[in-house]
Amino acid sequence: MADSIKEKETEKNSPPKWDEHPRRKNKRSEASFSYDDLPQDIPAPDDEDDSSDIFSDDREEEATVSATEAEDDSQTRSEKKRSSVMWIIYAVWCLILAAGMFYTLDYAKKSLTLYEAARPEHLMDSLAASVSADGLSDHAVLSKSMDGKTTISYNVAVNNTVSCNYFENPYTYVAQLNNLLDREPFTYEKTGQDFSTGALTYALYAGDLHFGDIKLLPDSSYTKMKLLTMTDWVPESITIFKEPADYSIQIEIPDNFTVTVNGMPVPDTYTVSEKECSNLEFCEKYVSVPGTKTILIPSFQDEATVDIKDSNGESAEYTVEEVAENNESNTEKQPADRDIDTDYPGRYASMVDQVNYSCGFPSPKMPEDLKNTVLDMTENYSLFFTRDLPGSTASIDPIRYIFPEDSEYLKLAETYRRQDMEIIVAHSNTHFTNVTVDDYTVYNSECFSCRVAFEKIMTMYGKEVVDDTDSVYYFVMIDGEWKIADIR
């Protein structure tokens, strides 16, 4: 027994084994041990001092363990605090980075939007929309938006520089353009750039017709993102013109006629030549007779409306000859129906080079009383030369009323009466057949002409002899009576 106690005390006083260190307590607690399992060779304490030493050592060890554990806890808390600060710094940094990225992307988006909106094509698209909606007038409204919110509007003047002659209105051309724009698309095309001023020129089209130009001027330039250079464009005035294709009108009429073109009287300044009527040379000894004149009017764009009136103010008929550049002509009687799109500016001018209007003196229907007067005078004149007119052998008095007093025809009749009338063979049954009075032409109220044709049949030696007459007689009014001034 004593030995057993001694062994326990010896074992107790001996240093603890490696697995009995306080830090291994947890491991020791993992298994269940009984007191009997402890080594039996631990000696028992000899006295109280030894016992107290043992408890003192245990307390020191416990104190050391507590200090170590406190140090470990403090170190763990410090590490957790540092980790928490790092996460906060990381989160703040991420927020700053995200805000910077958002600002950069937003700035880049706005810069690209401004760059796209600053393109001159956007201003031209606005012009196309404005003209397509409102047509061409004295101005066009253009607008542009640089940031999608602020809209800048321009009221651009439209300068109509269409070169028209005296008889065409340039606004008629603009009206034709508007009609064309209702049917054809409005397009544009960049045609030039002035590198000294930076100005851009765009051609304006209505379908295939180049009808105008617009110039865009640079207002200010600035740079975004140090890469994108943008320019603010300001539209200058729109210039409307017409293609150079045109044609001229030539009108040949008697000089006592009047002519209007597109409802406007033609001034004398457009008369390029005048000439007398050679067939009226004997008539002009007694009355005022008209001549003819030629009018030439250049630079027509559209088909013109020509109206010619005679000396009585009545509309006269005329012929129209269209002369193309290939020297082919097409003569038509007025009025002429042509399948030409007059709403397309310049279409007519592109088809013809010149249009000739020709009008002679009027040939109305001859009044019956005037026809009877003409037949009486011409038949009696014929009867005089065959001695069938009473008193013709004695003098020319039977035909004196037919001619003016100083007429050469009276002198010839007198000569004939005196020298040749006696040779006329005796005849009988003189009469007229196939009488025709036509080609009645009125020169003015004092002069006219007509063609008289007839057959004078006489019986000679039991046979019929036919004397044909077919001549043009020119009559003049003297003292209220018609006289024959000339015979052709």
C-alpha positions as CSV (number, residue, x, y, z in Angstrom):
1,M,0.0,0.0,0.0
2,A,2.8,2.3,0.9
3,D,4.5,1.5,-2.3
4,S,1.4,2.3,-4.2
5,I,1.0,5.7,-2.6
6,K,4.6,6.4,-3.1
7,E,4.4,5.6,-6.8
8,K,1.5,8.0,-7.1
9,E,3.3,10.8,-5.4
10,T,6.3,10.2,-7.6
11,E,4.2,10.3,-10.7
12,K,2.5,13.5,-9.4
13,N,5.8,15.2,-8.9
14,S,7.2,14.2,-12.2
15,P,6.8,16.7,-15.1
16,P,3.7,16.2,-17.2
17,K,3.9,14.3,-20.3
18,W,3.6,16.0,-23.8
19,D,0.0,15.2,-24.2
20,E,-0.9,16.6,-20.8
21,H,0.0,20.1,-21.6
22,P,-2.8,22.6,-21.1
23,R,-3.1,23.3,-24.8
24,R,-3.8,19.7,-25.4
25,K,-6.7,19.6,-23.0
26,N,-9.1,19.6,-25.8
27,K,-7.5,16.6,-27.3
28,R,-7.5,14.9,-24.0
29,S,-11.1,15.6,-23.5
30,E,-11.8,13.9,-26.8
31,A,-11.4,10.5,-25.0
32,S,-12.7,9.3,-21.7
33,F,-10.0,8.2,-19.2
34,S,-10.4,6.8,-15.6
35,Y,-8.1,7.4,-12.8
36,D,-6.9,3.8,-13.1
37,D,-5.6,4.5,-16.5
38,L,-3.2,7.1,-15.2
39,P,0.4,5.9,-14.7
40,Q,0.9,4.4,-11.2
41,D,4.5,5.4,-10.8
42,I,3.8,9.0,-9.8
43,P,5.2,9.5,-6.4
44,A,3.0,10.9,-3.7
45,P,3.9,14.3,-2.2
46,D,6.2,14.2,0.7
47,D,4.7,17.1,2.5
48,E,2.5,20.2,2.2
49,D,5.3,22.3,0.7
50,D,5.6,20.0,-2.2
51,S,1.8,20.0,-2.5
52,S,1.7,23.8,-2.5
53,D,4.5,23.9,-5.1
54,I,2.5,21.7,-7.3
55,F,-0.6,23.9,-7.0
56,S,1.6,27.0,-7.5
57,D,2.9,25.6,-10.7
58,D,-0.6,24.8,-11.9
59,R,-1.7,28.4,-11.2
60,E,1.3,29.8,-13.1
61,E,0.5,27.5,-16.0
62,E,-3.1,28.6,-15.9
63,A,-2.1,32.2,-15.8
64,T,0.2,31.7,-18.7
65,V,-2.5,30.0,-20.6
66,S,-5.0,32.8,-19.9
67,A,-2.5,35.4,-21.0
68,T,-1.8,33.6,-24.1
69,E,-5.5,33.1,-24.8
70,A,-6.1,36.9,-24.2
71,E,-3.2,37.7,-26.5
72,D,-4.6,35.5,-29.2
73,D,-8.1,37.0,-28.8
74,S,-6.7,40.5,-29.1
75,Q,-4.8,39.6,-32.2
76,T,-7.9,38.0,-33.7
77,R,-10.0,41.1,-33.0
78,S,-7.3,43.3,-34.6
79,E,-7.2,41.2,-37.6
80,K,-11.0,41.3,-38.0
81,K,-10.9,45.1,-37.6
82,R,-8.3,45.5,-40.3
83,S,-10.2,43.2,-42.6
84,S,-13.4,45.3,-42.1
85,V,-11.6,48.5,-42.9
86,M,-10.2,47.0,-46.1
87,W,-13.7,45.9,-47.2
88,I,-15.0,49.4,-46.6
89,I,-12.1,50.9,-48.6
90,Y,-12.7,48.4,-51.4
91,A,-16.4,49.2,-51.5
92,V,-15.8,53.0,-51.6
93,W,-13.2,52.5,-54.4
94,C,-15.7,50.4,-56.3
95,L,-18.3,53.1,-56.0
96,I,-15.9,55.8,-57.1
97,L,-14.8,53.6,-60.0
98,A,-18.4,52.9,-61.0
99,A,-19.3,56.6,-60.8
100,G,-16.3,57.4,-62.9
101,M,-17.2,54.8,-65.5
102,F,-20.8,56.0,-65.6
103,Y,-19.7,59.6,-66.0
104,T,-17.3,58.6,-68.7
105,L,-19.8,56.5,-70.6
106,D,-22.5,59.3,-70.3
107,Y,-20.0,61.9,-71.5
108,A,-19.0,59.6,-74.4
109,K,-22.6,59.0,-75.3
110,K,-23.4,62.7,-75.3
111,S,-20.3,63.5,-77.3
112,L,-21.2,60.9,-79.9
113,T,-24.8,62.2,-80.0
114,L,-23.5,65.7,-80.5
115,Y,-21.1,64.5,-83.2
116,E,-23.8,62.7,-85.0
117,A,-26.3,65.6,-84.7
118,A,-23.6,68.0,-86.0
119,R,-23.4,66.3,-89.4
120,P,-24.7,68.6,-92.2
121,E,-26.8,65.8,-93.6
122,H,-29.2,66.2,-90.6
123,L,-29.8,69.8,-91.6
124,M,-30.4,68.8,-95.2
125,D,-32.9,66.1,-94.1
126,S,-34.7,68.9,-92.2
127,L,-34.7,71.0,-95.4
128,A,-36.1,68.0,-97.4
129,A,-38.9,67.5,-94.8
130,S,-39.7,71.2,-94.7
131,V,-39.9,71.6,-98.5
132,S,-41.8,68.4,-99.0
133,A,-44.4,69.5,-96.4
134,D,-44.7,73.2,-97.2
135,G,-43.4,73.5,-100.8
136,L,-41.2,76.3,-102.0
137,S,-42.2,79.8,-101.1
138,D,-40.3,82.9,-100.0
139,H,-38.6,81.0,-97.2
140,A,-38.0,77.5,-95.8
141,V,-37.9,76.5,-92.2
142,L,-35.0,74.3,-91.1
143,S,-34.4,73.0,-87.6
144,K,-31.7,70.9,-85.9
145,S,-31.3,69.5,-82.4
146,M,-27.8,69.2,-81.1
147,D,-28.6,67.3,-77.9
148,G,-32.0,65.8,-78.6
149,K,-33.6,68.5,-76.4
150,T,-32.7,71.9,-77.6
151,T,-34.0,72.7,-81.1
152,I,-32.5,75.4,-83.2
153,S,-34.7,76.8,-86.1
154,Y,-33.6,78.7,-89.2
155,N,-35.9,80.8,-91.4
156,V,-34.0,80.5,-94.7
157,A,-34.7,82.9,-97.5
158,V,-35.5,81.3,-100.9
159,N,-34.0,83.5,-103.7
160,N,-35.8,82.9,-107.0
161,T,-33.2,83.7,-109.6
162,V,-35.1,82.2,-112.5
163,S,-34.2,84.2,-115.6
164,C,-37.5,84.7,-117.5
165,N,-38.4,86.9,-120.4
166,Y,-41.0,89.6,-120.4
167,F,-43.8,87.2,-120.9
168,E,-43.1,84.5,-118.3
169,N,-43.5,84.8,-114.6
170,P,-40.8,83.2,-112.4
171,Y,-43.4,82.3,-109.8
172,T,-45.1,80.2,-112.4
173,Y,-41.9,78.2,-112.5
174,V,-41.9,77.8,-108.7
175,A,-45.6,76.7,-108.8
176,Q,-44.6,74.1,-111.3
177,L,-41.8,73.0,-109.0
178,N,-44.2,72.6,-106.1
179,N,-46.5,70.5,-108.3
180,L,-43.5,68.4,-109.3
181,L,-42.5,68.0,-105.7
182,D,-45.9,66.6,-104.9
183,R,-45.2,63.7,-107.3
184,E,-41.4,63.4,-107.2
185,P,-39.1,62.9,-104.2
186,F,-37.0,65.8,-102.9
187,T,-33.3,64.8,-102.8
188,Y,-30.0,66.5,-102.4
189,E,-26.4,65.8,-103.3
190,K,-23.2,67.3,-102.1
191,T,-21.5,69.0,-105.0
192,G,-18.7,71.1,-103.6
193,Q,-16.7,72.3,-100.6
194,D,-14.8,75.6,-100.3
195,F,-11.7,74.7,-98.4
196,S,-10.8,78.3,-97.8
197,T,-14.1,79.1,-96.0
198,G,-15.2,75.5,-95.2
199,A,-18.6,76.1,-96.9
200,L,-20.5,73.1,-98.3
201,T,-22.7,73.3,-101.4
202,Y,-25.6,70.9,-102.0
203,A,-27.6,70.5,-105.2
204,L,-31.4,70.2,-104.7
205,Y,-33.4,67.9,-107.0
206,A,-37.1,67.3,-107.6
207,G,-37.0,63.9,-109.2
208,D,-34.3,64.3,-111.9
209,L,-34.6,68.1,-112.2
210,H,-31.8,70.1,-110.6
211,F,-33.7,73.2,-109.6
212,G,-31.6,74.8,-106.9
213,D,-28.6,74.9,-104.6
214,I,-28.1,75.6,-100.9
215,K,-24.8,76.5,-99.1
216,L,-24.0,75.6,-95.5
217,L,-21.6,77.8,-93.7
218,P,-19.5,76.7,-90.7
219,D,-20.4,78.7,-87.6
220,S,-18.1,77.4,-84.9
221,S,-16.0,74.3,-84.2
222,Y,-15.2,72.5,-81.0
223,T,-13.7,69.2,-79.8
224,K,-15.1,66.5,-77.6
225,M,-13.1,63.7,-76.0
226,K,-10.0,65.2,-77.6
227,L,-10.9,63.2,-80.7
228,L,-14.2,64.3,-82.1
229,T,-14.2,67.6,-83.9
230,M,-17.7,69.1,-84.4
231,T,-18.9,72.0,-86.5
232,D,-22.1,73.9,-86.2
233,W,-23.5,74.5,-89.7
234,V,-25.7,77.5,-90.5
235,P,-27.7,77.4,-93.8
236,E,-27.3,80.3,-96.2
237,S,-30.1,81.3,-98.6
238,I,-31.5,78.7,-101.0
239,T,-31.1,79.7,-104.7
240,I,-33.7,78.6,-107.2
241,F,-32.8,78.6,-110.9
242,K,-33.9,76.8,-114.1
243,E,-32.0,74.8,-116.5
244,P,-30.5,76.8,-119.5
245,A,-32.8,75.0,-122.0
246,D,-35.1,77.5,-123.6
247,Y,-36.6,78.3,-127.0
248,S,-37.6,81.3,-129.0
249,I,-40.8,82.4,-130.6
250,Q,-41.0,83.9,-134.1
251,I,-44.3,85.5,-135.2
252,E,-44.9,86.8,-138.8
253,I,-48.1,88.9,-139.0
254,P,-49.4,91.9,-140.9
255,D,-48.3,95.0,-139.2
256,N,-51.8,96.2,-138.5
257,F,-52.4,93.0,-136.5
258,T,-52.0,92.8,-132.7
259,V,-50.5,89.9,-130.8
260,T,-50.4,88.9,-127.2
261,V,-48.2,86.3,-125.6
262,N,-49.4,84.7,-122.3
263,G,-52.0,87.5,-122.2
264,M,-49.5,90.3,-122.5
265,P,-49.3,92.6,-125.5
266,V,-46.0,92.4,-127.4
267,P,-44.2,95.7,-127.5
268,D,-42.7,97.0,-130.7
269,T,-39.2,96.5,-129.4
270,Y,-39.5,92.8,-130.3
271,T,-40.2,93.6,-134.0
272,V,-37.0,92.6,-135.9
273,S,-38.1,93.3,-139.5
274,E,-40.8,95.0,-141.5
275,K,-41.6,94.8,-145.2
276,E,-44.2,96.1,-147.6
277,C,-46.7,93.9,-149.4
278,S,-45.5,93.9,-153.0
279,N,-48.9,93.0,-154.3
280,L,-50.4,96.2,-152.8
281,E,-48.1,98.6,-154.5
282,F,-50.9,100.1,-156.7
283,C,-53.3,100.2,-153.8
284,E,-51.1,102.3,-151.6
285,K,-51.4,105.1,-154.2
286,Y,-54.9,105.6,-153.0
287,V,-55.2,104.2,-149.4
288,S,-53.0,103.3,-146.6
289,V,-52.1,99.6,-146.9
290,P,-50.5,97.4,-144.4
291,G,-47.2,95.5,-144.6
292,T,-45.9,92.6,-142.7
293,K,-43.6,92.3,-139.7
294,T,-41.6,89.7,-138.0
295,I,-41.5,89.4,-134.2
296,L,-38.8,87.4,-132.4
297,I,-39.0,86.7,-128.6
298,P,-36.2,84.6,-127.1
299,S,-35.8,82.6,-123.8
300,F,-39.1,80.8,-123.3
301,Q,-39.2,78.0,-120.8
302,D,-42.7,76.7,-121.1
303,E,-45.1,76.5,-124.0
304,A,-46.5,79.9,-124.6
305,T,-50.1,81.0,-125.4
306,V,-50.1,83.2,-128.5
307,D,-53.2,85.1,-129.6
308,I,-53.3,87.1,-132.8
309,K,-56.1,89.5,-133.7
310,D,-56.7,91.2,-137.1
311,S,-57.4,94.8,-137.7
312,N,-61.0,94.4,-136.7
313,G,-60.1,92.9,-133.4
314,E,-61.2,89.4,-134.4
315,S,-59.0,86.3,-133.6
316,A,-57.1,85.3,-136.7
317,E,-56.0,81.8,-137.6
318,Y,-52.4,81.0,-137.9
319,T,-50.1,78.0,-138.4
320,V,-47.5,76.8,-135.9
321,E,-44.2,75.3,-136.9
322,E,-42.1,73.7,-134.2
323,V,-38.5,73.5,-135.2
324,A,-36.4,71.0,-133.2
325,E,-32.6,71.1,-132.8
326,N,-32.3,68.3,-135.3
327,N,-33.9,70.6,-137.9
328,E,-37.0,68.5,-138.1
329,S,-40.2,70.6,-138.1
330,N,-43.8,69.9,-137.3
331,T,-46.4,72.2,-138.7
332,E,-49.8,72.2,-137.1
333,K,-53.0,74.2,-137.4
334,Q,-53.9,76.3,-134.4
335,P,-55.2,75.2,-131.9
336,A,-52.8,72.3,-131.4
337,D,-53.2,69.5,-129.0
338,R,-49.9,68.2,-127.7
339,D,-49.2,65.4,-125.2
340,I,-46.7,67.4,-123.2
341,D,-46.3,67.5,-119.4
342,T,-46.5,71.2,-118.9
343,D,-46.2,70.7,-115.1
344,Y,-42.6,69.6,-115.6
345,P,-40.5,72.8,-115.8
346,G,-38.4,72.9,-119.0
347,R,-39.9,69.9,-120.6
348,Y,-41.2,71.9,-123.6
349,A,-38.0,73.8,-124.0
350,S,-36.1,70.6,-124.1
351,M,-38.1,69.4,-127.1
352,V,-38.1,72.4,-129.4
353,D,-35.6,75.1,-130.4
354,Q,-38.0,77.6,-132.0
355,V,-41.7,77.9,-132.7
356,N,-42.8,79.8,-135.7
357,Y,-46.2,81.4,-135.9
358,S,-47.3,82.6,-139.3
359,C,-50.5,84.5,-139.9
360,G,-51.6,86.1,-143.2
361,F,-54.4,88.6,-143.8
362,P,-57.8,87.3,-142.9
363,S,-60.1,85.5,-145.4
364,P,-63.6,85.7,-144.0
365,K,-66.7,84.9,-145.9
366,M,-67.5,87.5,-148.5
367,P,-70.7,89.4,-148.0
368,E,-73.3,88.8,-150.8
369,D,-73.8,92.4,-151.6
370,L,-70.0,92.9,-152.0
371,K,-69.8,89.8,-154.2
372,N,-72.5,91.2,-156.5
373,T,-70.6,94.5,-156.7
374,V,-67.4,92.7,-157.6
375,L,-69.2,90.6,-160.3
376,D,-70.8,93.7,-161.7
377,M,-67.6,95.5,-162.0
378,T,-65.5,92.6,-163.3
379,E,-68.1,91.4,-165.9
380,N,-68.7,94.9,-167.2
381,Y,-64.9,95.4,-167.5
382,S,-64.8,92.2,-169.6
383,L,-67.8,93.2,-171.7
384,F,-66.1,96.6,-172.5
385,F,-63.3,94.9,-174.4
386,T,-65.7,92.9,-176.6
387,R,-67.9,95.9,-177.3
388,D,-70.8,94.2,-175.4
389,L,-71.1,97.1,-173.0
390,P,-73.3,99.9,-174.3
391,G,-71.4,103.0,-175.1
392,S,-68.0,101.4,-175.0
393,T,-67.2,102.3,-178.6
394,A,-67.8,106.0,-177.9
395,S,-65.8,106.4,-174.7
396,I,-64.5,104.7,-171.6
397,D,-67.3,106.3,-169.5
398,P,-69.2,103.0,-169.1
399,I,-66.2,101.6,-167.0
400,R,-65.0,104.9,-165.5
401,Y,-66.8,104.1,-162.2
402,I,-64.8,100.9,-161.9
403,F,-61.4,102.5,-161.5
404,P,-59.9,105.6,-159.8
405,E,-59.7,108.7,-162.0
406,D,-56.0,108.4,-162.6
407,S,-55.9,104.6,-162.9
408,E,-53.6,103.2,-165.5
409,Y,-56.3,100.7,-166.4
410,L,-58.5,103.6,-167.7
411,K,-55.6,104.8,-169.8
412,L,-55.1,101.3,-171.3
413,A,-58.8,101.0,-171.9
414,E,-58.9,104.3,-173.8
415,T,-55.9,103.3,-175.9
416,Y,-57.5,100.0,-176.7
417,R,-60.8,101.6,-177.6
418,R,-59.2,103.9,-180.0
419,Q,-56.8,101.4,-181.7
420,D,-57.9,97.8,-181.3
421,M,-61.6,97.7,-180.5
422,E,-62.6,97.7,-184.2
423,I,-61.0,94.4,-184.9
424,I,-63.4,92.6,-182.6
425,V,-65.4,90.1,-184.7
426,A,-69.2,90.5,-184.6
427,H,-70.7,88.1,-182.1
428,S,-73.9,87.5,-180.2
429,N,-75.4,85.8,-177.2
430,T,-72.7,86.9,-174.8
431,H,-73.1,85.4,-171.3
432,F,-71.1,84.2,-168.3
433,T,-70.9,80.7,-166.8
434,N,-68.9,78.9,-164.1
435,V,-68.6,82.2,-162.2
436,T,-66.5,81.9,-159.0
437,V,-65.5,84.5,-156.5
438,D,-63.2,83.3,-153.8
439,D,-59.9,84.0,-151.9
440,Y,-61.5,87.0,-150.3
441,T,-58.7,88.7,-148.4
442,V,-59.2,91.7,-146.2
443,Y,-56.1,93.9,-145.7
444,N,-57.9,96.6,-143.8
445,S,-61.2,98.5,-144.0
446,E,-60.1,100.3,-147.1
447,C,-58.6,97.5,-149.1
448,F,-59.3,93.9,-150.0
449,S,-58.7,91.4,-152.8
450,C,-60.5,88.5,-154.3
451,R,-60.1,86.0,-157.1
452,V,-62.7,86.1,-159.8
453,A,-63.0,83.4,-162.4
454,F,-65.6,82.9,-165.1
455,E,-66.2,81.8,-168.7
456,K,-67.6,84.4,-171.2
457,I,-69.3,82.6,-174.0
458,M,-70.0,84.3,-177.3
459,T,-71.5,83.0,-180.5
460,M,-69.4,83.7,-183.6
461,Y,-70.2,82.4,-187.0
462,G,-72.7,80.0,-185.5
463,K,-70.1,78.7,-183.1
464,E,-69.6,79.3,-179.4
465,V,-66.3,80.9,-178.4
466,V,-65.2,80.8,-174.8
467,D,-63.1,83.6,-173.2
468,D,-61.7,82.5,-169.8
469,T,-61.0,85.0,-167.1
470,D,-59.2,84.1,-163.9
471,S,-57.6,87.0,-162.1
472,V,-57.1,88.6,-158.7
473,Y,-58.6,92.0,-158.3
474,Y,-57.5,94.5,-155.7
475,F,-60.1,96.9,-154.5
476,V,-59.7,100.2,-152.6
477,M,-62.3,102.4,-151.0
478,I,-62.4,105.9,-152.5
479,D,-65.0,108.4,-151.3
480,G,-67.2,105.6,-150.0
481,E,-67.1,103.6,-153.2
482,W,-65.1,100.5,-154.1
483,K,-62.7,100.9,-157.0
484,I,-60.4,98.4,-158.7
485,A,-56.8,99.5,-158.0
486,D,-55.0,96.5,-159.5
487,I,-55.5,93.3,-161.5
488,R,-53.1,90.4,-161.3
